[in-house]
Amino acid sequence: MNRLAGKVAIVTGSSSGIGKAIALRFGEEGVKVVLAARRLQLCEEIVRSIEIKGGEACAIQADISDEHQVHALMQQTVTRYGQLDVLINNAGIFGGESIADTDMNTFDRVMATNLRGTFLCCRAGFQQMKQQNGGLIINMSSVAGVQAWKGTGIYSASKHGIMALTKSLADEGRAFNIKVSAICPAGVADELIDASPEEIHRQEKIDPYDIAETALYLARLGPQAVVHQIVVDRLGAEW
């Protein structure tokens, strides 16, 4: 039984990396996928890839740090498909050096996308799912959301904030059949890790499709099962 066929999912940050992998895999499973990112052309290319394989998808340009654009994203999704079953808050950026050397522009930019953006999408998605009496929200955190290392303070702070949002929203959603989970990946072979100061050899990075399969696992769970967080670490990594 395919529990996902016909469901509607929004995937933010879906123009590349983890978001792209999630969008493609969900499309293969019969999910109607809404790709949301600032780079519209890349999302449209992924939409065509999904459609070639018989899936259904659309692309909406959105900067998730902008409240009005997030509202428009949710409104356009529901207008087009009539519902929202799964919201995957994947959009994120890396930034910051040591805390003492991080300027306020960098701090504000990282928090605006990672924490403010996730909050805005969670709020809008939750409001829609509450009307429907059910849904699933998956927030993409990081191992830096449960740990912290030198040089990652600002990024870690934003991802720790996402974990707090996830736990609070999970508690709030229980009465409305809304499940909220967090995925905490380590170094994934994508642009985010390429921009980080940590030197990880390409062959040692996690495949984005492993994270996509993790998201699929969460989305396939039955109505009475919930996983609050999943840490996906690199083989051999030291904690």
N, C-alpha and C positions, 0 to 999 in steps of 0.2 A: 504494500500500500504506500502510495506516494502522498505524504501529508502536506507537501509543499505545492503541488500542482494547483495553479489558479490563485495562489496567494500573491499579495502585492508587497514589494519590499523597496524601501529607499536605501541606497548605499551612498553615503557621502564620501568625498575624497576618492571617487571611483575612476579617475582619469588614468591612474597608474598603480603599480605596486599591489598591496593587499586589497585595496578597494576594487581594482580592476579584476583581480582573481576571484573575489567574492561575487562580483556582478556576473562574470562569465559562468561560474559554477551554479549560481542560483538560476540563471537563465536556462542552463541545461536541465535543471530539475523542474522546469515548467513554471517558475515564478515570474510574474510580471515585474520587471526590474526598472526602477527609476534611478538613473545615474545622475548624481549631483556633484558638481565640482566647478571651479572657476575656469578650467580649461575645457570649454564646451566642445571644441573640435575633436579632442581626444576621446571624450565621452561618446560623441556621435559615431566615431569609428568602432568603438566597442559595441554600441547598439547594433550596428550593421553586422558585426560578428555574431551576436546573439541571434539576430533575425535569420541569418544564413543557415543556422542550425535549427530553425523552426521555432525559436523562442520569441517572446514579446518584450520590448523594452523601449524606453524613451530617455532622452537626455535633457536635463534642466540646468542651466547655468546658475550657480549660487555660491555666494561667499557666506559661509555659515556664521561668520562673526557679525553679520548684519541682520538685525532682528526682522526687518521688513522682507529681506530676501528669504529668510527661513520660513516666515509666514506664507509667502508666495509659493515656496516649494511644497509645503504641506497642502495648500489650497489647490494648486494645480494637480497634484497627485490624486487627491480625492475627487476632484472634478473629472479627471480622466478615467480613473479606475474604480471609484466609488468607495474605496476603503484603504486602510493601511494596516497590514498585518505584521510586518517586520520592519524595524528601523535599525540600521546599522550605522552608528556614529564612528566613522573611520577617519575622517579628515583630521590631519594633524601636521605639525611642523616641528623641526628641531631648532634649538637656538640657545645661546648662552655659553659662557665659558665658566671660569670659577665665579662664584657669587660676587666676590669683591671686584671682579673685572667686567661684570655684566652691566651694560647701560640700560637706562629706563626704556628706551625705544625697543630694544630686544625683549626685555621683560614683558612689555605691553603687547608686543606682536605675538609672542608665544602664548600668553594667557588669552588673548583675544580669539585665537583660532582653537587652541586645545581645550581650554576650560570654558570660556564664554560660549564658544560655538557649540560645544557638546551640551552645555546647559540649555541654550536656546532650542536646539533640536530635540532634546529630551522633553522640554516643556511642551513644545508644539506637538510632538508625537504622542506624548502622554494624554494630552487633551483630546486628540482624535480617538485614541484607543479607548479612553474612558467612555466616550459616546458609543463606541461599538461593543463595550463590555469585554475587552480582551485584546491581547497583542503581545509582541515580544520586542524589547529594546536591547540591543547588544552594543555596549560601549567598548571601543578599542582603547585600552589602556596600554600598559607596557610592564616589563619587569621593573622598569624605573618607577612604576606606580606602586610597587610593593617593597622596593629597595631604593637606595640612592648611592651614588658614587661621586667622587670629585669630578668637576667639570660638567655635571649633569643637573646641578641644583635647580635651575629654573624649569627645565624640561621635566624633571622629577616632580617638582612642586605641582606643575599643571596636571601630570598624570596621577599623582596622589589625590588631587582634587577630583578627578574623574572617578576614582574609586569611591570617594565619599558620596558623590552624586549617585553613583550606581547603587550603593547600599541603602541610601535614604529612599531613592525612588523605588527600589524593590519592596521596601516596607510599605510605602504609600500605595503601591500598585496591587498589593495582595487582595485588597477588597474589590478590585475591579478586574480580576483575572489578567492582569498585566504582569508579565515576567520581565525581569531586568537582570542582565548578566554582563560580566566584563571578561574580555580576553586580554591577557597580558603577555604579548610576545617578547622574545629577546631579539637579537639581531636578525632582521629579515632582509633578504636581498631586494631592496627597493631604494628609492630616492632618499627616504628619511634617514636610513642608516648610512648611505653614501655621504650625507651632509653632516654626520656626527663626527666627533673627534676620535671615537673609538676605532682602532685599527683591527678590523676583522677580515680575514681572507675570504674572498668571494665563495670559495667552495665550503667554507665553514658556516655560511649564513643559512638561515631557514628559508625554504621555498615559500613564496607567498601563497601557493596553493595549499600548503599545509594549514595555514591560518584560515583559508577559505573552507577547508574541510571541517575545521573546528567550528566555524560559524554555522555550517550546515548541520553538524551534530546538534548544536543548541536549538536550531530551528525545527529539527525533526522530533524533538522530545515530545512526549505526550502531555496532555493538559495538566496533569498532576505532578509532573517532574520539572524541577528547576535546578540549574547549576549556577551558583552565584559568581564564581570566577574560575578561570582556567589559566594557568601559567604555562606557556609553551617556551621552554628554554632550549638553548643550543646544546647539543650533545657535548659533554666534556667541559661545559662552562662552569666557572667557579662562583659560588655564592658567598 
